Amino acid sequence: ARGGASGIMCSYNELNGIPSCANSWLLQDMARDTWGFDGYITGDCGAVEDVYDTHFFADSPIEAVADVLAAGLDTDCGSWFDDNLVTALDA
């Protein structure tokens, strides 16, 4: 937050068994609450899909999108996120 960044990107890896883009401790507790970051948090184009396809963290694409939104992700550059966003918000 001291550097004045307007955005940060979560990574494809996981921390303590939770994909970084679905990790509320990392995105919310650390980035926003501890560091005071108030910009946007984005995922790389395949990062949300990766939560489902690679990490097997979510049981469905819709759940993967819901998980990353609940963790604090604001946006993602991939179409996979957009394709499942409305249904995830309604879930």
GIBELSUL-V714844 format. One record per residue. OMEGA is omega in whole degrees, -180 to 180 (none if undefined). BURIAL is + if it has 9 or more other C-alpha atoms within 8 Angstrom, else -. Layout:
# GIBELSUL-V714844
[[OMEGA BURIAL] [OMEGA BURIAL]]
This chain:
# GIBELSUL-V714844
[[-179 -] [-178 -] [178 -] [179 -] [178 -] [180 -] [173 -] [-178 +] [173 -] [-175 +] [-180 +] [-177 +] [177 -] [179 +] [-178 -] [176 -] [-179 -] [177 +] [-174 +] [-180 +] [178 +] [-174 +] [-178 +] [176 +] [-178 -] [-174 +] [-176 +] [-175 +] [-177 +] [-173 +] [-175 +] [-174 +] [-176 +] [-177 -] [-180 -] [180 -] [-179 -] [177 -] [-179 -] [175 +] [-178 +] [171 +] [174 +] [-171 +] [-179 +] [-172 +] [-180 +] [175 +] [179 +] [177 +] [-180 +] [-171 +] [-175 -] [-177 -] [-177 -] [-178 -] [-179 +] [-179 +] [-180 -] [175 -] [-180 +] [178 +] [178 +] [178 +] [177 +] [180 +] [-178 +] [176 +] [179 +] [-180 +] [179 +] [177 +] [-179 +] [-175 -] [179 -] [-175 +] [-178 +] [179 +] [-180 -] [177 +] [-179 +] [-178 -] [-175 -] [-173 +] [-176 +] [179 -] [179 -] [179 +] [179 -] [-176 -] [none -]]
